[in-house]
Amino acid sequence: MTAGTLKKTLLILGLGIAILLGIMSLLEDRKIGLALLAGYILFALNYILLSRIYAGLVAVSQTGVATPRLKTGLLIGTAVKFVGLIAAMYTLIVLWKLPGLYIAMGSLFSLFLLTSLLLFSYMKSIGPSSPS
């Protein structure tokens, strides 16, 4: 992920958090608002971690060289992603008793925003073709 892309991603994610905080203030049940926000943040962190892992894999595929630091980073990043995601979901649903449906809705909201960002970035990059 380039610096410009990361900046746009964080800006969109910040906008989503602001929207969810506004929605939370309108809800009577605090657990529903927390579940929406938790799902949103969980998916956003998952997305950012995945983008870092895939950036490392692309670097290896382009250069053919995997430094010990990169190998360790990929291993730790992958382990944190899978184990951390399962642990976070267990904590949210079982220990904190947040409604899973609203966690999923928060995740879908994050997915919608991030997919929209990627779609607009892609459409902007292809742009109108100029006649030669």
C-alpha positions, -999 to +999 in steps of 0.1 A: +000+000+000+015+033-010+016+063+013-012+080-007-034+050-007-028+045+031-037+081+037-070+078+017-078+045+034-073+060+069-094+091+059-123+069+047-120+047+078-121+078+100-152+090+082-168+057+089-160+058+126-175+093+127-207+081+110-209+051+134-204+073+165-233+095+152-254+064+148-244+052+183-256+084+198-291+078+184-294+042+196-309+034+230-291+000+234-254+007+240-245-029+231-258-026+196-237+006+190-206-011+205-211-042+183-214-020+152-183-001+161-164-033+171-172-051+138-162-020+118-129-017+136-122-054+135-128-056+097-107-024+091-078-037+111-081-071+092-080-052+059-050-031+068-031-062+081-040-081+049-027-053+027+006-053+046+009-091+043+001-090+005+026-061+000+053-083+014+043-112-008+043-090-039+078-077-030+090-113-027+074-123-060+089-093-078+124-096-064+126-133-057+144-124-025+129-129+010+150-114+038+148-130+072+131-099+085+104-101+058+099-138+064+095-132+101+071-103+094+049-124+071+048-152+097+039-130+126+014-110+105-003-141+093-004-156+128-018-124+144-044-121+116-059-155+120-054-161+158-062-125+166-094-125+145-107-156+162-097-143+196-114-110+190-146-126+177-146-149+208-141-120+231-168-098+215-195-124+212-189-148+241-172-128+268-187-093+262-220-107+249-223-083+220-248-092+193-231-110+164-255-096+138-245-061+146-208-070+146-214-084+111-233-052+100-203-031+112-180-053+092-202-049+061-202-012+065-164-012+066-163-035+036-186-012+017-165+019+024-132+002+015-145-015-016-159+019-027-125+035-022-108+008-042-134+010-070-131+048-073-092+045-072-093+019-100-118+039-121-096+070-116-065+051-127-079+039-159-095+073-168-106+082-203-083+071-230-068+098-251-069+094-289-035+090-305 
